[in-house]
């Protein structure tokens, strides 16, 4: 059995009507609203075929049909029209970002809020991941005879401070020299590379330490621990009430299940860490996480000068306005990438 033009048209009509109304769609509705020149009986036969093929399903006896995950996938990949964000909306996004210039974490948090407001679903985002950025500068500052402060700045504008314990007193001049050697040899290296560096096999680097090898060997392992501990980014989510207003979540148990997902930051972090550079749409049962089997997730990444540093997405029911959400996510990340590059490139 093949999907001919009429079946595809009926499937698209069922999906778009269900997205708009949240009500199962019957043959009479399709006949009156979408195919006025085709009888209800013929449409019923076509719908029966679509059900047999797994593209639609009947939620209960005597009801109309609703799309299956398979139907939504076909719709997203081939059937839905392209929604283009208006220039007014684009300008609104740009203005919102310009009004939030400052720390990058704050900008990403605002982007998450903006995304939930514009899509009317729930947004999730992670702040820039430390390991995906590059070292820009490091400065060691004396605190007392057994402690120094390491101030690390990345090319994404992330600043990390950590106290490092040392076995010997170091004067200010020595620490300034060590800072300069670190910057000359390590500036521009990704922190992921830095964390994976094998200290036993970097003889070329040791040659440039000019007598400070013992101090380096003492400091660097401590710095590794700081980087590994700091690598997990903060997770943001906004617009929870947007989903709870939808009929899908009138069921208390289903609403609780959804809310439980948002309380698991480790889970959200993992979901977003898997995001790819290309915008991705994951529908219902395609989700690896059991709690998301009744949801759709649209994710993408944001970057600095083409290098991915974090990710952002929209979480909603499978009855999502896919075309609208995809266009908003595209527009928002395009503007976010542009403003990040301007900030960090001066």
C-alpha positions in Angstrom: 0.0 0.0 0.0 1.5 3.3 -1.0 1.0 6.9 0.1 -0.5 8.6 -2.9 -1.3 12.3 -3.1 -4.7 12.1 -1.6 -3.6 10.1 1.4 -0.8 12.6 2.0 -3.2 15.5 1.8 -5.6 13.8 4.3 -2.8 13.0 6.7 -1.6 16.6 6.5 -5.2 17.8 7.2 -5.6 15.5 10.2 -2.3 16.6 11.7 -2.8 20.3 11.2 -6.4 20.1 12.5 -5.4 18.2 15.5 -2.5 20.6 16.2 -5.0 23.5 16.2 -7.9 21.9 18.1 -6.5 19.1 20.2 -9.6 17.1 19.2 -9.5 13.8 17.3 -10.3 14.4 13.6 -13.1 12.5 11.8 -13.8 11.9 8.1 -16.7 14.4 8.2 -14.3 17.2 9.5 -11.9 16.4 6.7 -14.7 16.4 4.1 -16.2 19.7 5.2 -13.0 21.7 5.9 -10.3 20.3 3.6 -11.7 18.0 0.8 -15.2 19.3 0.0 -15.3 17.5 -3.3 -14.6 14.0 -1.8 -17.3 12.0 0.1 -16.9 11.1 3.7 -17.1 7.5 2.8 -14.1 7.8 0.5 -12.2 9.7 3.2 -13.0 7.0 5.8 -11.5 4.4 3.5 -8.4 6.5 3.1 -8.2 7.1 6.8 -8.5 3.3 7.4 -5.5 2.8 5.1 -3.5 5.5 6.9 -4.3 3.8 10.2 -3.2 0.4 8.9 0.0 2.0 7.8 0.6 3.4 11.2 0.4 7.1 10.4 -2.8 7.8 12.5 -4.5 6.0 15.4 -7.8 6.0 17.2 -7.5 7.1 20.8 -10.8 5.3 21.8 -13.8 3.6 20.1 -16.0 5.9 18.0 -13.5 8.7 18.1 -11.9 10.4 15.2 -8.2 9.9 14.5 -5.1 11.5 15.8 -1.5 11.4 14.4 1.0 8.8 15.5 4.6 9.5 16.1 5.2 8.0 12.6 2.7 10.4 11.2 4.3 13.4 12.8 7.7 12.3 11.6 6.5 12.2 8.0 4.8 15.6 8.5 7.9 17.3 9.9 10.2 15.8 7.2 8.1 16.2 4.1 4.7 17.8 4.5 4.6 20.9 6.7 5.0 24.3 5.2 7.8 26.7 6.0 7.1 29.3 8.5 9.2 32.4 8.2 9.7 34.7 11.2 8.7 38.2 10.4 11.2 41.1 10.3 9.3 42.6 13.2 9.8 39.4 15.3 13.5 39.3 14.2 14.0 42.9 15.3 12.3 42.1 18.6 14.8 39.3 19.2 17.8 41.5 18.3 16.6 44.3 20.6 16.0 41.8 23.5 19.6 40.6 23.2 21.0 44.1 22.9 19.2 45.0 26.1 20.7 42.1 27.9 24.4 42.6 27.0 26.7 41.6 29.8 27.7 38.2 31.2 27.2 35.4 28.7 25.4 33.2 31.3 22.9 36.0 31.7 22.4 36.3 28.0 21.7 32.6 27.6 19.2 32.6 30.5 17.4 35.5 28.8 17.4 33.6 25.5 15.7 30.7 27.2 13.0 33.0 28.6 12.6 34.7 25.2 12.2 31.3 23.5 9.4 30.1 25.9 7.6 33.5 25.5 7.6 33.3 21.7 6.8 29.6 21.3 4.4 29.3 24.2 6.0 26.0 25.2 8.8 25.2 27.7 12.3 26.1 26.8 15.5 24.5 28.1 19.1 25.7 27.7 22.5 25.1 29.1 25.0 27.9 29.8 28.3 27.7 27.8 30.2 24.5 28.6 33.7 25.2 29.9 35.3 22.3 28.1 34.1 23.6 24.7 35.8 27.0 25.2 39.5 27.9 24.7 41.9 29.3 27.3 42.3 33.0 26.7 44.3 34.0 29.8 45.3 32.7 33.2 46.7 34.7 36.1 48.1 33.3 39.4 47.8 35.7 42.4 49.4 35.1 45.8 47.0 34.8 48.8 49.4 33.6 51.5 52.5 31.4 51.9 50.5 28.2 51.1 47.8 29.4 48.7 47.5 31.1 45.3 44.4 32.2 43.4 44.1 31.0 39.8 41.9 33.3 37.7 41.1 31.6 34.3 39.4 33.5 31.5 38.1 31.7 28.4 37.4 33.0 24.9 33.7 32.7 25.7 34.1 35.3 28.4 33.7 32.7 31.2 35.8 33.5 34.3 36.7 30.8 36.8 38.4 31.4 40.1 40.0 28.8 42.3 42.3 28.6 45.3 45.2 26.2 44.8 47.3 24.9 47.7 51.1 24.9 47.2 54.0 23.4 49.2 56.3 26.4 49.1 56.0 30.2 49.3 56.0 32.0 45.9 56.6 35.7 45.5 54.6 37.9 43.2 57.3 38.1 40.6 57.5 34.3 40.4 53.8 34.0 40.0 53.7 36.6 37.3 56.4 34.8 35.4 54.5 31.5 35.7 51.3 33.2 34.5 53.2 34.6 31.5 54.7 31.1 30.6 51.2 29.5 30.9 49.7 32.1 28.6 52.5 31.9 26.0 52.3 28.1 25.8 48.6 27.4 26.5 46.6 30.3 25.2 44.2 29.3 22.5 44.1 25.6 23.5 40.6 24.2 24.2 40.0 23.4 27.8 38.9 19.9 26.7 42.4 19.4 25.4 43.9 20.9 28.5 42.0 18.5 30.7 43.1 15.5 28.7 46.7 16.6 28.5 49.2 13.9 29.6 51.6 15.6 31.9 54.2 12.8 31.4 54.4 13.4 27.7 54.8 17.1 27.2 58.5 17.5 27.2 58.4 20.3 24.7 56.3 22.3 27.1 58.6 21.7 30.0 61.5 23.1 28.0 59.8 26.5 28.0 59.3 26.6 31.7 62.7 28.1 32.3 63.4 26.5 35.7 59.8 26.5 36.9 59.0 22.8 36.1 58.6 21.7 39.7 56.2 24.5 40.4 54.3 23.7 37.2 54.0 20.0 38.2 52.6 21.1 41.5 50.1 23.6 40.2 48.8 21.9 37.0 47.1 18.8 38.6 45.2 21.2 40.9 44.2 23.2 37.9 42.9 20.0 36.2 40.6 19.3 39.2 39.2 22.9 39.1 38.4 22.5 35.4 36.8 19.1 35.8 34.7 20.3 38.7 33.6 23.4 36.9 32.8 21.8 33.6 29.1 21.1 34.3 27.1 24.1 33.1 24.0 25.5 34.7 20.7 24.3 33.2 17.8 26.8 32.6 14.2 26.2 31.9 11.3 28.6 31.4 7.6 28.5 30.5 6.5 25.5 32.6 3.0 27.0 32.9 2.7 27.2 29.1 2.5 23.4 28.9 0.3 23.0 31.9 -2.2 25.2 30.2 -2.5 22.7 27.3 -5.2 20.0 27.3 -2.6 17.2 27.2 -1.6 18.1 30.7 -5.1 18.3 32.3 -4.3 14.8 33.5 -2.7 15.2 36.9 -0.4 12.2 36.6 0.9 13.3 33.2 1.5 16.9 34.5 3.4 15.5 37.4 5.5 13.3 35.1 6.4 16.4 33.0 7.2 18.5 36.1 9.5 15.7 37.4 11.6 15.9 34.2 12.3 19.6 34.9 13.5 18.8 38.4 16.2 16.5 37.1 19.0 18.9 36.0 21.4 16.0 35.2 18.8 14.6 32.8 18.2 17.9 31.1 22.0 18.5 30.9 22.5 15.1 29.2 19.6 15.7 26.7 21.0 19.1 25.7 24.6 17.8 25.6 23.5 15.4 22.9 22.3 18.3 20.7 23.9 18.6 17.3 24.8 21.7 15.3 21.9 21.1 13.0 18.4 21.7 14.4 17.0 18.4 15.5 13.3 17.3 16.0 12.7 14.3 18.3 9.2 13.1 18.4 7.5 11.1 21.1 8.8 7.5 21.2 12.0 8.6 19.4 13.2 10.1 22.7 15.7 8.0 24.6 14.4 9.2 27.9 11.2 7.4 29.0 9.7 10.5 30.6 9.7 12.2 27.2 7.8 9.5 25.3 4.8 11.8 25.1 6.7 14.9 24.2 8.5 16.4 21.3 11.9 18.1 21.7 13.4 20.6 19.3 17.1 21.3 20.0 20.0 23.2 18.4 23.3 24.6 19.5 24.7 28.1 19.8 28.3 29.0 19.0 31.1 31.6 18.9 32.8 32.1 15.6 31.4 28.7 14.4 32.5 26.7 17.5 29.7 25.2 19.5 29.7 26.1 23.2 26.2 25.3 24.4 22.7 24.2 23.4 19.1 25.3 23.7 15.7 23.8 22.9 12.0 23.7 23.2 10.0 20.9 24.9 6.3 20.4 24.2 3.6 17.9 23.4 3.8 15.8 20.2 0.9 18.1 19.1 3.4 20.9 18.7 3.3 23.7 16.1 6.4 22.4 14.5 6.8 24.8 11.7 6.3 27.8 13.9 8.7 26.6 16.6 11.4 25.6 14.2 11.4 29.0 12.6 11.6 30.8 16.0 14.4 28.5 17.2 16.3 29.2 13.9 15.9 32.9 14.2 16.7 33.1 17.9 19.9 31.0 17.6 21.0 33.0 14.5 20.7 36.2 16.4 22.2 34.7 19.5 25.3 33.5 17.6 25.7 36.9 15.9 25.5 38.9 19.2 27.9 36.4 20.9 30.5 36.9 18.2 30.2 40.7 18.3 30.6 40.7 22.1 33.7 38.5 22.2 35.3 39.9 19.1 34.9 43.5 20.3 
